[in-house]
Each structure stands twice: as C-alpha cells, then as structure tokens.
Amino acid sequence: MNSKKSLREKLIKARQLIKPEDACLAADSIEKHLLEIISENAKVAIYCAIRGEVDLNMVIEKLQSRGNQVALPVVTETEKILKFLDCSSGEELVVGKFGISCPMTHLPEIEPDTVIVPMVGFDLHGNRLGYGGGYYDATLKFLRIKNKKLLVIGVAYAMQQVNNLPIHDGDEKMDMVITEKGIIRFV
C-alpha cells in the first residue's frame, strides 16, 4: 500500500505541473475521442475536475446538448457507493465531500451505462490508481453486477501512464483510457 501512496503523490505533483495551455489542448483532444465513443443515447456518469485532472466541462455541455443524460457523482455518508445525480437542470453545483462539485441531492438519480472515471495513474493492463478512498472501485463493482455491459472509460494525461500499478482484489479495471494521444482499449 505504501508504494501506491508514494506513486500517487508523485503523479499528482507531476500532473499539477502541466502548463494550462497544454492542459487545454489535451482536454480538446480527449473531448473529441469521448464524443466519438459515447453513444448518443448513453446515460453518462462523468466528473468535475479537481487537483489538475482533465477538465471535462465542455464534454458535459456537448453531451447534454446532443441529448445524453449526464450525471455527476455524489459521495454518500453511509456507504462507498457513489450516487450519480442528473446535472442537466442548470442548477448551480454545490461543493460536496472532498471539495468535489456535485449536484444538489434533490435532483434525480441516474443509473449510468457509461462511467467516465478520473484517476491519478493507469497502466496498460486496464488498472487505475485513484485517490485511495475506494469509492469508484466499489461503485463500479456494484454497477457491473446490475449491468454486465457497463462501459468504463478512464480519462487522463498520457504522462499519467506507468508500467505496472500495484493492485489488490478490490480494484476494478477500466475498459479503455483516453488521453490526448488517443484511445487505449483493454477489452
């Protein structure tokens, strides 16, 4: 576990050094790939960027404008399973647990068939390194029980790729990762 912690710290620091203009160019490239891959009738769980993550605000807007149902995660106090709440109402987001922007809790819950996951790092085996809370792993496991065809797409900068991540039994794999350099498929 200590190796995950030190790798996480190293990758977050490196990610935060990306120049804003490079981050914008990367986000534009990633947006094009995401919009090609996500079907127009998909129910999409996505995230609001924190700590130097790829900014997906334009992806959210474009998905909504073409008719996709789009939801953002909300951390619940009682369990590790994230709730994904509809963010298409135009209501202001609130700052939730861990400083993450999320919809107000009275908005409808959406059961996604496509989940775009943030990450700190990834390897070419479909493994993802998150922030260590286990929320996405628990949520993906829960959603995959309900929907065997759940599509899990990781979004990251290419510099977040590592050779091999330390993994454990609770880690859930991704179906693909999209970086500014393209699409990496694992299945």
N, C-alpha and C positions, 0 to 999 in steps of 0.2 A: 504493500500500500504506500509506503514511503516513496517508492520510485514514481508512482502516479502523482503524488503531491509535488515532488520536485519538477517533474516534467510539466505538470500543469502550470506551475509558477513561471517556468522558463518560457513556455509557449504564450502565455498571456502577456508577459513583458514584451516578447518579440512582436506579437500582434499589435500591441499598442504603439509600436514604433513605426507602423505603416503610415506613410505620408497621406494626408487627406485626399490629395488628387489621385493617388494610386488606389486608395480605397474606393473612390467614386468610380474610377474606370473598372475596377474589379466588380463592383456591385452592378454596373451596367451589363457587363458580360454575363454574370451569373443570372441576372434578370431574364435575359434573352433565352438562356438554356431552360430556366424554370418554366417560362411561359410556353415553351415548345413541348415540354414533358408533361405538364399538368393538364389533364383533360378539362374541357370547358364545363363539364357537369360535376367535377370533383368537389367534394367538401374538404376544404384545406385548413389544416391547423398550421399556423405559422408563428413567428415570434417578433418581438420588438428588440432591436439590438441593444446590448449593454457591453461595457468593457472592451470596446474595439471589435465586436462581432460585425459581420457583414450586414450592412443596412438594407433591409428589405421593405422599407416603406413604399417605394414605387411599385414593387411587386404586389403588395397588398392592394394598392389603389387599382392597378391594372386587372388583377384577378376579380375584384369587386365590379369593375366597370364591364367586364365581359360576362358577368352573371354567376361566378363561382360563389358559393357560401364560404366565408372566411372567418376563422375563429382564432382567438389568442388564448394562451394558457393562463390559468389562474391556479395558484398554489392553495390547496385547502389546508386547514389546520389539523384535520383529523386523519388524513391518510396521505400516502405518497403519490396517489393517482391524481394527475392534473385534470382539471376540468377545462374544456375548450369552449369559450363563450363567444357568441356572434359579435363581431366588431363592425358590422356594416350599418349600424344605426346612425352613425355620425356623432354619437355621444362622445364626450371627452373621455379619454382614458384616465385611470387613476393609478397611483403608484402603489403597487402591492408588495408582497413579501419579497425580500432580497432586492428591493429597488426596481422591480420589473414593472413596466407599464402594462396595464391589463384593463379589460372592460369591467364595467360595474357589474356586480354579482346578480343583479335582477335581470340581466339580458339572457336570452335563450341559450341553452347548451346545445352544441353541435357535436355529433359523433363523426369524426373525420374519417375519410378513406385514404387521405394523403396527409402525411405529417412531415413538415419541414423542421428539422431539428438543428438547433445551434450546437456548437461544440468548441472545445479548446484545441483538440487534435484528432487525427484519424490515421489509420493505416490502410494498406491495400488489401486487407482481409475483411473490410467492412466494419471494423471496430471503431468506436468513437470514445473520445475522452471528454467528459463533461466537467462540471464544476465539483462533482463529488457527492452531491446530495442524493443521487439515485432516482430523482423524480421522473426523468424521461425514460429510463430503463424500466421502471415499474409501470409507467403508463403504456409504453409500447407493448410490454408483455400482456397487459390487461386488454388492450385494443386488438392485439393479434389473436387472442382467444375468441373474440367476438367477430373478427373479420380476417380470415386467412389471406385475403388479397390486399391487406393494408400496404400501402406504398410509403416507405420511409426514406426521405431524401435528406442527406446531410448537406449543409452549406458551410463553406469555409474558404479561406485563402489557401492557395497552393502551398504557401510556406508552413502551414499547419500540419502537413503530412509528415509522419515519422515512419521509420522502418517497421517496428512491431510494438504495439501497445501492450502493456501488462493488462491482462483481462482476468475476470473471475466469472463464476457461474451466473450471476445476476445481470451481466452485461448483455444488452440486446444489439444485434447487428443492424446495419443500415443496408438498404437495397442499392443505394448509389450515393455518391458525393458529387456535388457540383462546385467547382472552383472557377476562378477567372480563366483557367487554362482549358476547361472543358468538363465533360461528364465522365465519371469513373463508375462503371457498373460492377456490382458484386454478385449478381444472380443471373 
